[in-house]
């Protein structure tokens, strides 16, 4: 079936309303192709009929959301931030907190490379970590929980400084398969960032986190939604003196117009992050 621009816009609007995601132009064509195949598979004559069915069928809507989210990442992406975590956070944690596990939230975790990178760093520093890996996409969460990754999750440039930590988990067929011990550091959780300030989401939010990673997702959100997400994270998810990382490419988008008063932007060399203030 040929999907008209009007029909595509109808579904894009539903995706944005549900998830906050504003698909880019290249991504929109992928959604158009998915719609064409899906309508044929369901035997539906129009996008309107599909839209009506989506509003009644939560599992069908979840399929669309899973198809519509962008999931492209790799181990130790933006390695300068991971180097900072190792030298400035994990290296001093044990001395200050003893055997108390560090709590880390990997929000919009995709397939889980970020969460496992953090788990490997913690283990290498002799620290137990409780890592919450969350995403709206149920398919990638299942992949994250399984802990098996293809060679494409490693890159030859960015992240290469830490790839020695992956070596014990390489398999004969060039995959990465993590042990039960490493997987025990990670708990997966479905969280829709666009609904974080909904009272119904209160019970699933990770609380009193020491470190939060929410990277390469704000680029798909409006400024208004970015502000809402940051406020909830700062007010309800971060503990005292905790640290929040966004992607280095997103730093410039987080200005005073959307940054909560309880957060301050900090520069340490060429690494930028946000710190929870002790007093506001």
MIRO-29107 format. One line per 3 residues: number of its first residue (from 1); their letters; for each residue x, y, z of C-alpha. Coordinates in steps of 0.02 Angstrom, whole numbers, plus 32768, in hexadecimal, padded with zeros to 4 digits. Example, Ala and Ser with C-alpha at 12.3 -4.5 7.8 and 13.67 -1.06 7.14 Angstrom:
1	AS	8267,7F1F,8186; 82AC,7FCB,8165;
END
This chain:
1	XXX	8000,8000,8000; 803C,80B0,7FD8; 803B,811D,8074;
4	XXX	800F,81D2,8052; 8064,8264,80A8; 7FC1,8286,8103;
7	XXX	7FB7,81D3,8141; 806C,81D6,8179; 8051,8278,81D8;
10	XXX	7FBD,822A,8232; 802B,819E,8276; 80BF,8210,8299;
13	XXX	804C,827D,8302; 8014,81E4,8365; 80C9,81AD,8380;
16	XXX	80FB,825A,83BD; 8063,8269,842F; 8087,81BF,847C;
19	XXX	8145,81C4,848A; 817B,8278,8472; 81E9,8241,83E1;
22	XXX	81EE,82B4,834A; 8230,8244,82BE; 82B3,828C,8249;
25	XXX	8296,8290,818D; 8300,81F5,8169; 82A8,8195,81F2;
28	XXX	81FC,81C8,81B4; 8216,8168,8113; 823C,80CC,8176;
31	XXX	8198,80E3,81D4; 813E,80FA,812D; 8184,8055,80EF;
34	XXX	8153,7FFE,8191; 80A1,8042,8183; 8090,8003,80D1;
37	XXX	80C4,7F52,8103; 805D,7F53,81A3; 7FBB,7F8A,8151;
40	XXX	7FD0,7F02,80CE; 7FF2,7E80,8156; 7F58,7EB5,81B9;
43	XXX	7EEA,7EC1,811F; 7EBD,7F75,8145; 7E85,7FEA,80BB;
46	XXX	7EBE,808F,8104; 7F32,80E3,8180; 7E97,8124,81D9;
49	XXX	7E5E,8071,81FB; 7F0C,8047,823C; 7F0D,80E3,82AA;
52	XXX	7E64,80B3,82F4; 7EA4,8003,8316; 7F40,8047,836A;
55	XXX	7ED7,80A7,83E7; 7E7C,8006,8418; 7F0C,7F8A,8413;
58	XXX	7F9D,7FB0,848A; 8008,7F21,8449; 7FF8,7F63,8397;
61	XXX	8026,8011,83D3; 80BE,7FC9,842B; 80F4,7F77,8388;
64	XXX	80ED,8021,8333; 814F,8073,83C0; 81D3,7FEA,83BB;
67	XXX	81E4,8005,8300; 81E9,80C2,830E; 8274,80DA,838E;
70	XXX	8327,80F3,8356; 839E,8072,83A2; 8451,8090,836C;
73	XXX	84DC,808E,83EB; 8579,8030,841E; 85E7,8008,84B3;
76	XXX	863E,809A,850A; 85F4,811A,8493; 8640,81C5,84B6;
79	XXX	86CF,8174,8515; 8707,8218,8565; 866B,8213,85D1;
82	XXX	8690,8160,8605; 8743,8191,862E; 86FD,821A,869D;
85	XXX	8688,819E,86F3; 871C,812C,8717; 8796,81AF,8756;
88	XXX	8721,822A,87AD; 868D,81C2,87E9; 86B2,8109,87F9;
91	XXX	8765,811C,8834; 872C,817A,88D0; 8688,8120,88F0;
94	XXX	86CB,8090,8958; 8731,8103,89C7; 869A,816F,89EC;
97	XXX	8610,80EE,89F1; 8661,8047,8A1A; 8600,7FB2,89D8;
100	XXX	8564,8017,89B0; 8537,7FFA,88F8; 8536,8090,8884;
103	XXX	848D,80AE,8831; 8490,80DB,8779; 8401,80F9,8700;
106	XXX	841D,80DE,8646; 8383,8132,85FF; 8354,8112,8549;
109	XXX	83CF,8081,8551; 83A7,8038,84A5; 83F0,7F89,8497;
112	XXX	8456,7FA2,8535; 8509,7FC5,8500; 850F,805E,8571;
115	XXX	84CF,8000,8609; 854B,7F72,85F0; 85DA,7FED,85D4;
118	XXX	85B1,8038,867E; 85A5,7F8C,86CE; 8651,7F5C,868A;
121	XXX	869E,7FFD,86CA; 8655,7FE3,8777; 8693,7F30,8780;
124	XXX	873F,7F65,8745; 8745,7FE5,87D3; 870D,7F62,8852;
127	XXX	8664,7FB4,886E; 85BA,7F63,8871; 853D,7FC2,8806;
130	XXX	847F,7FC0,87FD; 845C,7FF9,874B; 83AC,801B,870C;
133	XXX	83A4,800D,864F; 8303,8058,860E; 82B4,8075,8565;
136	XXX	8207,8085,851B; 8230,7FFD,849D; 8209,7F50,84E1;
139	XXX	826C,7EF7,845A; 8311,7F4B,8486; 82F1,7F2F,8540;
142	XXX	82E5,7E74,851F; 8389,7E7C,84C1; 83D9,7EDC,8551;
145	XXX	83A0,7E5C,85D1; 83E8,7DCD,8569; 8494,7E1F,8566;
148	XXX	84CE,7DDE,84BD; 850F,7E5A,843B; 8550,7E55,8389;
151	XXX	85FD,7E92,8356; 85AA,7F2F,8310; 8594,7F6B,83C3;
154	XXX	8650,7F8E,83C7; 86A1,801A,8365; 8755,802D,832B;
157	XXX	8761,80E3,8360; 86F5,812A,83EA; 86EF,80B4,847F;
160	XXX	878A,8052,844E; 87E8,8088,84EC; 8777,8018,8555;
163	XXX	8760,7F83,84E2; 87D9,7F1C,8549; 874C,7F0E,85C8;
166	XXX	86E4,7EB3,8544; 8767,7E2F,851B; 8735,7DB0,85A2;
169	XXX	8686,7DAA,8558; 86B2,7D93,84A0; 8673,7CF0,8455;
172	XXX	86BA,7C85,83CA; 863E,7CD1,834E; 8675,7D84,8378;
175	XXX	85DD,7DAB,83E2; 85E1,7DF4,8492; 8586,7D88,8511;
178	XXX	8586,7DCA,85C3; 8590,7D5C,865B; 8507,7D48,86DD;
181	XXX	856F,7DB4,8751; 8572,7E49,86DB; 84BB,7E34,86AC;
184	XXX	848E,7E35,8765; 84C9,7EEA,876E; 843D,7F1C,86F7;
187	XXX	8381,7F26,870B; 8317,7F52,8673; 827C,7FBE,8682;
190	XXX	8203,8005,8602; 81F5,80C2,861A; 81A4,813D,85A4;
193	XXX	8207,81DD,85BD; 8177,8243,8578; 810A,820A,8609;
196	XXX	8186,821D,8698; 8125,82AC,86E6; 8083,8248,86E0;
199	XXX	8054,8214,8793; 803A,8163,8752; 80F4,8159,872B;
202	XXX	812A,8186,87DC; 8141,80D2,8813; 81B3,809D,8785;
205	XXX	822F,812D,878A; 82DE,8100,87C8; 82F7,8165,8869;
208	XXX	8392,81AB,88BF; 8405,8184,882D; 84BC,81B0,883F;
211	XXX	84DB,81BD,8783; 845F,81D4,86F5; 8486,81BC,863C;
214	XXX	8402,81FF,85C5; 845E,8210,8522; 8433,8222,8469;
217	XXX	8378,822C,8489; 8357,82E5,84A6; 837A,8302,83ED;
220	XXX	82D1,82B0,83C9; 826F,8318,8449; 822A,83C8,844D;
223	XXX	8275,8449,84C3; 81D6,8442,852C; 81E6,8386,8544;
226	XXX	82A0,8393,8568; 8279,840E,85F3; 81F4,839C,863E;
229	XXX	8267,8304,863B; 82F9,8361,868A; 828A,83A4,8715;
232	XXX	8248,82F7,8743; 82F7,82AC,873F; 833D,8338,87AC;
235	XXX	82AC,833C,8826; 8281,8283,8836; 830F,8217,87F5;
238	XXX	83B5,8265,8826; 8401,825A,88D3; 8469,82E0,8927;
241	XXX	8507,830C,88C5; 84D6,8294,883B; 850D,82AE,8787;
244	XXX	84AC,82B0,86E4; 84FA,8292,8639; 84AF,82BC,8591;
247	XXX	8507,82A3,84EC; 8592,831F,84C8; 8532,8351,842B;
250	XXX	8499,837B,8495; 84EF,83E9,8516; 84CE,848A,84B6;
253	XXX	8413,8462,84B1; 8409,845F,856F; 8409,8517,859C;
256	XXX	83BD,857C,862A; 8314,8583,85D5; 82F8,84C9,85F6;
259	XXX	8374,849D,867F; 8329,8484,872E; 836A,84F8,87B6;
262	XXX	83A7,8460,8817; 8425,8435,878F; 84C5,848D,8761;
265	XXX	852D,8474,86C5; 85E2,8445,86EA; 8678,8440,8675;
268	XXX	870C,83D2,869E; 8788,83E3,8611; 8729,83AF,8576;
271	XXX	86A4,834D,85D5; 8601,83A3,8603; 857F,8362,867B;
274	XXX	84F5,839D,86F0; 8501,8391,87AC; 8475,8391,882B;
277	XXX	8489,8426,889E; 8488,8407,8959; 8422,84A5,896F;
280	X	83B4,8506,88F6;
END
